[in-house]
Amino acid sequence: MSKYQKIAVVKEIESPENPGGLENRVALIPTDVAKIVNFGAKVFVENGAGEGVGFSDQEYLAAGAILQSGQEIYKDKDLILKFKGPAMQSITEMRPTTTLFCMAHFHSYPERAKLLQDSQINVIAMEEVLESPKSQADEHILSRIAMATALDPFLANNTIGALDVRVIGYSERLAGSMRRAGNRDPRSLEVLQADIKFDELETKGENSLYYYDSKTFSDPNNILEKIKASGSHLFDLAEFERDYGEKEVAKYRNSHPPYEFGLRRIQALHETGQAGARYGMKLLKENKPKLDLRNAKAVVLGYGNVGRGAIHEIYDHGLRAIHVLGRTHTTKGHIRYWLKDADIIVNGAEQPAHLRGKNFLIRNEHLKEIIPDGSVIIDLVGGSESNRSPVEPVINCTFLTEPSFVQDGVSVAALWGWPMMGFMRETAIKYSGQITDVLINKERLIDGLDNLTLNLKRALVCGPFALDEK
């Protein structure tokens, strides 16, 4: 297929993952439509497509778009841009061999997948488009190397399994450090508030490592000297950066050629974590009005982009400590210890496809036996009956029409589209910029199905179908 000439931007309507039609984001905002029009394509925008996030039809017209009704928008188009997957009736309106670029979640809706296949619609799943090659900022490399250096002595003498790691404060400079610590399987990993006092610290001595960044941590309660005097270990990211940073980052890049694929190209993963945790804190306040939230027990499974977004949000709510669980902590023999008496649990742990529906990290028995009534579980992974989450109570994702349910006294939510919870306009703008970048910059999706880059080919979940196949 040659270059896409006629591109449609369609309005979100009720669909399998959008009951009630409450998802109002749009795939392209007017300023990005103008970029694609200037690139030489005709862009057709459905009437009212952007109104739900504050972009008027007049703004799209000014950007060079052609407005069309819902009855016209799907017809005779080369490329259809949609945020969520399509409604079943919309598929029948698409021309065979059209390309649909959307958050497809192809394996979660088998009936829709079959209809798309039978209709010979090429589907490129936005959520499957990865960086290629993987890109890494110097700051994230430095953060990981610094934590690895801090942990080296404990790995060398085989005491890492007895080590309690405490990260003081939260910032994006510390994000890579948290991830590296989790990957090294210490006994525990927690994020502490920057204004923590020495007498609040639950672990001290030679099996304790306190990790901080003096660029952002001012030690308001003068705890660092006390920690050192207690026999605990201290490590300052800023000091490591000053003494070794440039040399170590260069050494890492020279010895670590980039992976073929990296993170998702079209994503709001951090915002997903933030939105989920924000809703969880709201539920917790409602369920346990007498609880001092600063002392609530918070547990986050996973420390990837989504998990770190949840950590960020819970930290901003002032909780004194956040337990961060890695692979070792979530095994069947260990996870009960961490879930016991938890007030809010956020799952950001993804599992490979072959374990979905077979291996549950948070089990129904945990809700019955060890998680108190009124507590909250937020599942940031979600899924469907055919593509289960590692949270056993979640059979299917929840939606804005009924965002949570109660099982054995515990509130559970697994919203499909967490950034809608307070981040709808902001994430629409972010997604639109990323979609535009994939269309006309690095991947140049606009060049058509015959010219797909490697990362777009792997995201082609249905097809390829060419015009001469029908």
TORBAVEX-40096 format. One record per residue (C-alpha): x, y, z; residue in one letter. Coordinates in steps of 0.001 Angstrom, whole numbers, plus 500000, padded with zeros to 6 digits. Example, Ala and Ser with C-alpha at 12.3 -4.5 7.8 and 13.67 -1.06 7.14 Angstrom:
% residues 2
512300495500507800a513670498940507140s
END
This chain:
% residues 470
500000500000500000m501351503417499070s501360506496501242k498202507140503263y496448510081501629q493065510134503396k493270509979507177i490246509951509493a490181511092513127v487037509615514640v485055510390517744k485031508027520701e481672506313521112i480393503414523187e482461500301522503s483531497128524333p486117499042526413e484119502265526569n480687501456528022p478564504554528326g480855506374525892g482579508153528790l486012508078527122e486173511520525478n489787511803524375r490704512283520742v493609510755518819a494808514056517309l494436517596518616i494171520527516144p497827521605516234t498899518070515318d496268517829512586v497871520928511041a501257519180510972k499835516218509079i497914518446506650v501145520349505985n502756516983505316f500450516576502346g497632514335503595a493914515077503785k492706514810507374v488999514198507991f487741514838511533v484386513643512808e482086516385514059n482596516931517790g485573514544518008a487583516862520261g484846518569522237e485140516164525181g488678517450525886v488080521073524930g488913521255521204f486192522731518990s485284521860515413d486291525409514475q489839524750515716e490058521657513524y488778523615510520l491392526288511156a494034523545511242a493050522446507730g490831519486508582a487704518467506688i484769517863509029l482516514869508442q479544513261510139s479637509937511932g477934508358508917q480723509497506561e483891509345508634i484717505641508281y484023505387504566k486719505330501879d489651506136504206k493226504854503972d494023505260507668l491663505588510617i492966507050513877l491049506241517014k492007506282520650f490186503210521949k489288500122519937g486267500420517630p482635499657518242a481463496526516454m479100498474514164q481911500819513119s483941497916511710i481229497146509152t481515500728507873e485264500440507141m486527499659503671r488394496324503444p492209496810503557t491813500071505494t494363500471508289t493080501135511805l495579502643514272f494224502519517820c494658501055521305m493534497684519997a493867495310522987h493369492722520287f493464489568522419h491130490897525097s488121491007522756y488157487831520620p484782488477518959e485882491907517771r489260490556516678a487533487962514505k485288490585512914l488291492776512102l490082489763510629q487068488676508590d486569492250507376s490231492413506278q491016495495508338i494701496059508998n495088496833512699v498195498412514187i497952498413517976a499235501645519490m500036499903522756e502313497462520898e504515500078519182v507844500122521013l510918502301520728e513410500869518289s516159500899519302p515699501427523030k516614504923524174s517876505764527648q518486509154529226a521840509709530936d520006510490534167e518296507080534251h521530505263533450i523310507164536209l520537506408538686s520740502667538013r524545502556538125i524603504454541408a522200502024543091m524095499058541635a527291500496543153t525582500954546515a524428497315546458l527676495759545181d529152495068548656p526005493232549747f525931491169546580l529634490366546978a529238489002550510n525846487401549758n523894489483552286t521561491174549778i518715488914550875g518945490358554387a519243493996553290l516544496600553912d516808499366551287v515236502712552087r514988505443549442v514473508809551114i512263511132549085g510791510741545624y512011512310542387s512451511170538810e516219511220539411r515664508350541824l513392506347539505a516155504224537968g517618503582541409s514356502117542680m514099499860539660r517656498613540019r517181497956543740a514039495942543066g515840493859540449n518536492929542966r516041491299545386d516833492916548734p514823491757551739r512718494905551475s512479498134549504l510633501197550766e510249504825549749v510210507199552733l508954510759553012q511731513364552838a510649514821556194d510899511462557976i512293511637561518k514957509351562893f512672507781565511d510255506819562707e512860504631561012l512031500970561568e515306499489560398t518834500392561470k522235498729561540g524505496920559138e521614495365557186n520120498771556366s520948500973553383l519607504519553218y519814505959549729y519152509630548954y519935512457546551d521366515578548145s520314517558545059k516710517195546163t516941516022549815f517858518794552276s517721516611555428d515200518839557254p515284516725560426n519048516097560488n518710512333560242i521743511503558087l524338511744560866e522100509718563174k521638507048560512i525388506840560032k525974506654563789a523473503787564043s525728501613561887g523471501846558840s524872502439555372h524384505755553541l524658506456549824f524219509829548084d523309509804544386l524510513391543920a527899512610545429e528295509596543143f527308511747540163e529876514383541071r532726511899541512d531969509268538860y528876510216536855g530191511241533441e532783508471533321k530364505742534433e527606506738532003v530081506760529099a531431503374530189k527909501963530348y526980503203526880r530189501785525400n529575498344526908s525781498173526477h524603498549522888p520909499491522877p518308496741522800y516308496258519621e513114497411521352f512482499659524322g509458501248525984l506098502003524436r506154504878521957r502547505895522624i501892505871526320q500975507766529459a502233505063531807l503343507342534629h500007509167534496e498246505787534531t499953504959537815g499209508383539246q495536508287538278a495032504789539655g496673505586542971a494786508869543226r491484507046542866y492674504445545361g493444507110547940m489987508610547375k488357505219547996l490512504666551077l489440507989552585k485797507057552003e486188503521553355n488320504377556394k487467507957557382p489158507627560811k492467506380559388l495380508814559488d496449508386555870l500040509313556675r500291506060558602n498398503914556107a500186500779554933k500751501155551180a502043498343548991v502986498727545320v503703495650543197l506227496518540509g508515499463539889y508220500056536144g506759503249534682n503225502487535880v504345501396539338g506528504475539749r503586506676538828g501631505065541673a504565505515544072i504776509175543036h501073509779543736e501007507930547069i504149509793548123y502451513116547293d499590512113549605h502093512153552471g502226508456553414l505286507928555573r506463504720553876a505609502860550679i506493499174550374h507695498378546855v507569494691545882l509744492989543295g509644489493541852r510935487750544988t508459489553547258h505477488559545115t506114484819545125t503455482672546742k505594482032549799g506352485694550496h503520487921549345i501198487180552264r503693488886554578y503509492111552579w499760492108551936l498795491426555541k496962494425557037d497619496578553961a495348499599553534d496038500279549863i497574497850547374i498457498928543843v499360496301541274n501679497434538496g503221493990537910a502763492703534381e502983488991533610q503849487199530359p500938485928528297a501475482273529213h500967483049532925l497831485146532526r494892483382534115g497194480782535698k499404482650538145n497721485141540466f499810487392542708l496878488818544675i494499485941545306r490886485739546435n492051484044549635e494105487154550496h490962489292550462l489191486812552721k492003486183555172e494619488945555472i493488492180553770i491219494130556129p487699495287555329d487691498764553829g491102498361552241s491591499099548542v493178497184545663i493978499103542503i494916496964539498d496852498912536870l497314495944534542v493732494844534001g492522492472531355g489547490402530334s488182486908530841e490458485650528047s493464487753529114n493442487801532911r495199490149535300s497462488826538096p494812490108540525v492437487146540855e489286489126541799p489591490996538485v487813488940535829i487333491912533507n488455495522533679c486142497959535378t484953501119533634f483900504655534517l480269503508534615t481159501372537665e484853501923538484p485074499651541519s483399496722543233f483560495204546705v484636491623547356q484950490255550892d484846493793552236g487710495021550039v487233497632547303s488756496570543964v489212498703540838a490798497829537494a489797500712535271l490479500521531547w491925503940530819g493157505206534160w494405508583532833p490760509532532331m490601509891536119m491631513546536217g494164513553533359f491886513407530319m492881516613528487r496552516407529497e496925512838528290t495000513562525072a497599516218524256i500444513872525175k499083510955523148y498375513178520161s501986514359520065g503248510783520240q500845509582517522i501911512453515271t505560511603515849d504928507989514788v502972509166511748l505338511686510212i508681511536512001n510739508539513106k508493505656512023e506723507560509212r503619505405509385l502105507791506864i504265506102504180d501907503126504218g501706499440504975l504453498467502541d506985500644504336n506468499711507985l509455499936510284t510350496899512370l508534498158515471n505363498894513475l505460495459511854k505491493812515287r502491495998516266a500474494887513203l498128492557515071v495711492014512173c496797491793508531g498513492678506311p495688492767503809f496337494356500412a493871495726497886l494334492830495464d493359490247498087e489663490920497617k
END
